[in-house]
Amino acid sequence: MLINLRNGVWDARQEKLLEHDPISCWHAGGGELRLRSHRPGWLAFLARVQPDPEVRAYLQRAMGWSMTADMGEQIMFLHHGDGATEERLP
């Protein structure tokens, strides 16, 4: 699984940031990889909407799986609810 970013290509299988390869990755995503970076906005949002730390950890994994389209876990997420909560990340 390769994810093209502004500062390189993230190889999720090897967990390494590689140099850009214009032949195989011609379109760069808008973000940058910053290993071990702090995510205060994301973590504060999760704490506000989900007080249970185990469920928060699961939601973080679910977002990661969804963003990478990794099918290794063979999981499908079905979103259910009333909607219109207008929750936004700060």
TIDREN-900511 format. One record per residue: chain; x, y, z of N, C-alpha, C in turn. Coordinates in pm, whole numbers, plus 50000, padded with zeros to 5 digits. Last residue first. Example, Ala and Ser with C-alpha at 12.3 -4.5 7.8 and 13.67 -1.06 7.14 Angstrom:
(atom "A" (51285 49775 50708) (51367 49894 50714) (51290 50003 50787))
(atom "A" (51319 49431 50780) (51230 49550 50780) (51320 49670 50780))
END
This chain:
(atom "A" (48808 52084 51492) (48845 52225 51506) (48954 52264 51410))
(atom "A" (48583 51886 51304) (48713 51898 51369) (48748 52045 51381))
(atom "A" (48235 51882 51374) (48346 51922 51289) (48474 51920 51370))
(atom "A" (47905 51769 51365) (48034 51764 51434) (48144 51799 51334))
(atom "A" (47642 51768 51284) (47724 51884 51250) (47853 51888 51330))
(atom "A" (47457 51578 51296) (47514 51619 51425) (47601 51743 51408))
(atom "A" (47320 51454 51087) (47297 51596 51111) (47350 51641 51247))
(atom "A" (47233 51122 51203) (47306 51219 51123) (47277 51361 51167))
(atom "A" (47124 50901 51322) (47032 51005 51275) (47102 51106 51185))
(atom "A" (47296 50603 51207) (47260 50706 51303) (47168 50808 51240))
(atom "A" (47574 50422 51091) (47431 50424 51122) (47404 50534 51223))
(atom "A" (47796 50283 50864) (47767 50400 50948) (47616 50408 50966))
(atom "A" (47978 49999 50855) (47847 50052 50820) (47815 50165 50917))
(atom "A" (48278 49873 50736) (48214 49962 50831) (48082 50012 50776))
(atom "A" (48429 49561 50716) (48347 49659 50646) (48275 49742 50751))
(atom "A" (48738 49385 50700) (48637 49454 50781) (48560 49550 50691))
(atom "A" (48985 49248 50652) (48855 49201 50603) (48740 49253 50689))
(atom "A" (49240 49327 50699) (49159 49293 50816) (49023 49237 50778))
(atom "A" (49334 49386 50441) (49395 49279 50518) (49314 49236 50638))
(atom "A" (49262 49595 50284) (49162 49489 50299) (49215 49373 50383))
(atom "A" (49304 49935 50307) (49370 49806 50335) (49262 49702 50362))
(atom "A" (49243 50197 50257) (49173 50094 50179) (49240 49958 50194))
(atom "A" (49336 50404 50411) (49433 50331 50329) (49369 50229 50237))
(atom "A" (49110 50503 50542) (49193 50594 50463) (49289 50521 50370))
(atom "A" (49014 50280 50681) (48932 50342 50577) (49016 50431 50486))
(atom "A" (49217 50230 50864) (49183 50128 50765) (49106 50190 50650))
(atom "A" (49200 50474 51011) (49322 50435 50940) (49295 50332 50832))
(atom "A" (48942 50454 51116) (48975 50564 51025) (49100 50531 50945))
(atom "A" (48977 50228 51279) (48879 50226 51170) (48908 50336 51069))
(atom "A" (49162 50323 51467) (49200 50215 51376) (49107 50211 51254))
(atom "A" (48998 50516 51589) (49123 50557 51524) (49171 50450 51426))
(atom "A" (48799 50353 51693) (48764 50452 51591) (48889 50500 51517))
(atom "A" (48948 50211 51886) (48888 50140 51774) (48855 50237 51660))
(atom "A" (49007 50420 52062) (49117 50349 51996) (49065 50273 51873))
(atom "A" (48743 50483 52144) (48825 50582 52074) (48940 50515 51998))
(atom "A" (48679 50250 52281) (48605 50281 52159) (48681 50386 52078))
(atom "A" (48859 50276 52493) (48867 50159 52405) (48795 50184 52274))
(atom "A" (48778 50517 52622) (48908 50509 52555) (48923 50388 52462))
(atom "A" (48471 50679 52596) (48531 50548 52625) (48664 50533 52551))
(atom "A" (48368 50923 52498) (48445 50922 52622) (48516 50789 52653))
(atom "A" (48343 51072 52208) (48346 50934 52255) (48433 50924 52380))
(atom "A" (48347 51343 52157) (48234 51266 52104) (48229 51123 52153))
(atom "A" (48579 51430 52294) (48451 51499 52314) (48333 51412 52269))
(atom "A" (48779 51262 52203) (48747 51262 52347) (48612 51327 52373))
(atom "A" (48782 51336 51930) (48744 51201 51971) (48705 51194 52117))
(atom "A" (48871 51605 51958) (48742 51575 51897) (48694 51437 51939))
(atom "A" (49125 51563 52066) (49024 51638 52144) (48884 51610 52090))
(atom "A" (49248 51429 51853) (49231 51361 51981) (49128 51431 52069))
(atom "A" (49240 51630 51653) (49175 51500 51631) (49149 51430 51764))
(atom "A" (49393 51835 51778) (49256 51858 51731) (49177 51730 51715))
(atom "A" (49646 51713 51836) (49558 51759 51944) (49414 51783 51899))
(atom "A" (49846 51513 51748) (49723 51545 51677) (49621 51597 51777))
(atom "A" (50197 51509 51706) (50082 51522 51795) (49962 51566 51713))
(atom "A" (50387 51263 51527) (50340 51400 51547) (50218 51399 51640))
(atom "A" (50512 51029 51452) (50502 51060 51594) (50459 51204 51621))
(atom "A" (50592 51153 51133) (50590 51042 51227) (50591 51093 51370))
(atom "A" (50423 51310 50915) (50506 51352 51028) (50495 51244 51133))
(atom "A" (50361 51345 50580) (50378 51248 50688) (50470 51308 50793))
(atom "A" (50127 51582 50453) (50265 51538 50473) (50265 51436 50585))
(atom "A" (49864 51618 50202) (49923 51614 50335) (50069 51574 50334))
(atom "A" (49749 51601 49951) (49769 51733 50010) (49842 51733 50142))
(atom "A" (49917 51370 49728) (49811 51411 49818) (49844 51545 49883))
(atom "A" (50027 51382 49390) (50059 51390 49534) (49936 51432 49612))
(atom "A" (50046 51170 49119) (49962 51270 49185) (49990 51268 49334))
(atom "A" (50212 50970 49027) (50215 51097 48957) (50130 51204 49024))
(atom "A" (50389 50715 49090) (50302 50801 49172) (50304 50941 49115))
(atom "A" (50554 50594 48903) (50444 50516 48960) (50347 50600 49043))
(atom "A" (50721 50811 48813) (50667 50711 48719) (50545 50641 48778))
(atom "A" (50814 50963 49025) (50718 51024 48931) (50658 50925 48832))
(atom "A" (50848 50889 49340) (50873 50819 49214) (50773 50871 49112))
(atom "A" (50998 51029 49630) (50895 51034 49526) (50941 50958 49402))
(atom "A" (51136 50803 49875) (51148 50917 49785) (51034 50912 49684))
(atom "A" (50937 50679 50153) (51026 50664 50039) (51035 50794 49962))
(atom "A" (50900 50592 50481) (50877 50702 50388) (50982 50694 50279))
(atom "A" (50771 50280 50597) (50885 50363 50559) (50838 50475 50467))
(atom "A" (50628 50039 50649) (50629 50150 50745) (50752 50237 50723))
(atom "A" (50583 49844 50469) (50717 49848 50526) (50731 49954 50636))
(atom "A" (50312 49903 50420) (50353 49766 50453) (50490 49763 50520))
(atom "A" (50303 50172 50353) (50238 50128 50476) (50279 49987 50516))
(atom "A" (50509 50396 50243) (50487 50253 50219) (50433 50196 50349))
(atom "A" (50459 50714 50132) (50452 50630 50252) (50420 50488 50210))
(atom "A" (50664 50921 49955) (50564 50815 49938) (50570 50725 50060))
(atom "A" (50698 51277 50026) (50745 51144 49989) (50630 51047 49968))
(atom "A" (50573 51513 50097) (50712 51495 50136) (50767 51354 50106))
(atom "A" (50310 51496 50005) (50396 51605 49958) (50544 51579 49987))
(atom "A" (50242 51147 49923) (50227 51268 50002) (50322 51376 49950))
(atom "A" (50089 50852 49831) (50175 50961 49784) (50142 51089 49860))
(atom "A" (50104 50545 49965) (50026 50668 49975) (50120 50783 49939))
(atom "A" (50083 50202 49894) (50160 50325 49883) (50067 50444 49887))
(atom "A" (50084 49884 50000) (50000 50000 50000) (50090 50123 50000))
END
